[in-house]
Amino acid sequence: MLGYMISTGRGAGDRLMIAVAEGLAARGIAVAGAVQLNVEHDPERHCHMDLHILGRDDVLRISEDRGRHARGCRLDPRGLADAVHRVETVLDEGRAGVLLINKFGKQEAEGGGFREVIGRALLEGRPVLTTVSQGNLPAFLAFAEGLAVEIAPDAEAAVGWCVAALAGPPAALAV
């Protein structure tokens, strides 16, 4: 019930998760979660990072503009915390069948971010799909404790996995 795709290349995982969300919506499957929209605004600066909260019309900025020459993390922890809370409210509504989390990133690897939301969804029996970079893969696999399934980084494959996970095991195998 925990699927992941290894993302490579700047923005590739973001575009992939948007395509998965669109594919699930086209099949009438309600989703909760967040997908990242990168907003380019100046070729000499980092893009803005926005999260679209699935199941709502909310788009939240989760990056801080620290100036053209700034180094280090641009993540706004307050923006991320707000996004996590809003995803939780969508889960509380009980309509979403699948949880999509744009990425298991540094915050999740360190025990924060969407980590608890992922755990909650799994405990509630919802399939969860995310992307993970090679750098965060060891932390993700430790978190998953052998329960994660790697999926080819392809939107159709990911949508197919979500549909199959929602269907559950074949009746003959159900306990």
C-alpha positions in Angstrom: 0.0 0.0 0.0 3.1 2.3 -0.1 4.4 2.9 -3.6 7.3 5.0 -4.6 9.0 6.2 -7.7 12.7 7.3 -7.8 12.8 10.8 -9.3 15.7 12.0 -11.3 16.2 15.4 -12.8 15.1 18.8 -11.6 11.3 18.9 -11.5 10.8 15.4 -13.0 9.1 14.0 -9.9 6.9 17.1 -9.7 5.7 16.7 -13.2 5.2 13.0 -12.8 3.0 13.4 -9.6 0.9 16.0 -11.3 0.3 13.6 -14.2 -0.6 10.8 -11.7 -3.1 13.1 -9.9 -4.7 14.0 -13.3 -4.8 10.4 -14.3 -6.6 9.4 -11.1 -9.0 12.3 -11.4 -9.8 11.2 -14.9 -10.8 7.8 -13.6 -13.0 9.4 -10.9 -10.7 8.5 -8.0 -10.7 11.0 -5.2 -7.2 11.8 -3.9 -5.7 13.7 -1.0 -2.2 15.0 -0.8 0.0 17.6 -2.4 1.8 18.1 -5.7 4.4 20.7 -6.2 4.2 23.4 -8.8 7.4 25.2 -9.5 7.0 28.8 -10.6 9.8 30.3 -12.6 10.1 34.0 -12.2 13.7 35.1 -12.8 16.4 33.0 -14.6 19.0 34.1 -12.1 17.0 33.0 -9.1 15.5 29.8 -7.8 11.9 29.1 -8.7 9.1 29.5 -6.2 7.9 26.2 -4.8 4.1 26.0 -4.4 2.1 23.0 -3.2 -1.4 22.3 -4.7 -3.5 20.6 -2.0 -5.3 17.8 -3.7 -9.0 17.6 -2.8 -9.1 21.4 -2.3 -8.4 24.4 -4.4 -5.6 25.6 -2.2 -2.1 26.5 -3.5 0.4 27.4 -0.9 3.9 28.8 -1.2 6.4 26.7 0.7 9.6 28.5 -0.4 11.2 31.6 0.9 12.8 34.1 -1.5 16.2 34.6 0.3 17.7 36.6 -2.5 19.7 36.0 -5.6 22.9 34.8 -3.9 21.4 32.9 -1.0 22.7 29.4 -0.4 21.0 26.6 1.6 17.5 25.5 2.1 14.7 27.8 0.8 11.9 25.8 2.4 9.5 27.8 4.5 8.7 25.5 7.4 5.5 27.4 8.3 4.3 26.9 4.7 5.0 23.2 4.8 3.3 22.8 8.2 0.2 24.6 6.8 0.2 22.3 3.8 0.4 19.2 6.1 -2.5 20.5 8.1 -4.6 21.1 5.0 -3.9 17.6 3.7 -5.0 16.2 7.1 -8.3 18.1 6.8 -8.9 16.5 3.4 -8.2 13.0 4.9 -10.6 13.9 7.8 -13.4 14.3 5.2 -13.0 10.6 4.4 -13.6 10.9 0.6 -10.1 10.3 -0.7 -9.1 6.8 -1.6 -5.4 7.5 -2.4 -2.8 9.8 -0.8 -0.3 11.4 -3.1 2.7 13.1 -1.5 4.9 14.9 -4.0 8.1 13.6 -2.5 9.6 12.0 0.6 12.1 14.7 1.0 14.6 16.0 3.5 11.9 17.0 6.0 10.3 13.6 5.9 13.8 11.9 6.1 14.4 13.8 9.3 11.1 12.8 10.8 8.9 15.8 9.9 7.0 17.1 6.9 4.3 14.7 5.6 5.8 11.7 7.5 2.9 11.4 10.0 0.3 11.9 7.3 1.8 9.0 5.3 1.7 6.8 8.4 -1.9 7.8 9.1 -3.1 7.1 5.6 -1.4 3.6 5.7 -3.0 2.8 9.0 -6.4 3.8 7.6 -5.9 1.5 4.6 -5.3 4.1 2.0 -2.7 3.5 -0.7 0.1 6.1 -0.6 2.2 7.1 -3.5 5.3 9.3 -3.4 8.6 10.1 -5.2 12.0 9.9 -3.6 15.4 11.0 -4.7 18.4 8.7 -4.5 19.8 10.8 -1.6 16.7 10.3 0.5 16.1 6.7 -0.5 17.9 5.1 2.5 15.8 7.1 4.9 12.6 6.3 3.0 13.3 2.6 3.0 14.1 2.6 6.7 10.8 4.4 7.3 8.9 1.9 5.0 10.3 -1.1 7.0 10.1 -3.4 3.9 6.5 -2.4 3.0 7.3 -0.1 0.1 6.9 -1.2 -3.6 9.0 0.5 -6.2 7.1 1.6 -9.3 8.5 2.6 -12.6 8.6 6.4 -12.9 5.8 6.5 -15.4 2.4 8.1 -14.8 0.4 5.2 -16.3 2.3 2.6 -14.3 1.7 4.7 -11.1 -2.0 5.2 -11.9 -2.3 1.4 -12.5 -0.6 0.7 -9.2 -3.0 3.0 -7.4 -6.1 1.4 -9.0 -4.8 -2.1 -8.1 -4.0 -1.0 -4.6 -7.5 0.4 -4.1 -9.0 -2.9 -5.4 -7.1 -4.7 -2.7 -6.0 -8.3 -2.9 -8.0 -10.8 -5.0 -10.9 -12.2 -3.0 -9.4 -15.7 -3.0 -6.4 -14.3 -1.1 -8.3 -12.0 1.3 -8.1 -13.0 4.9 
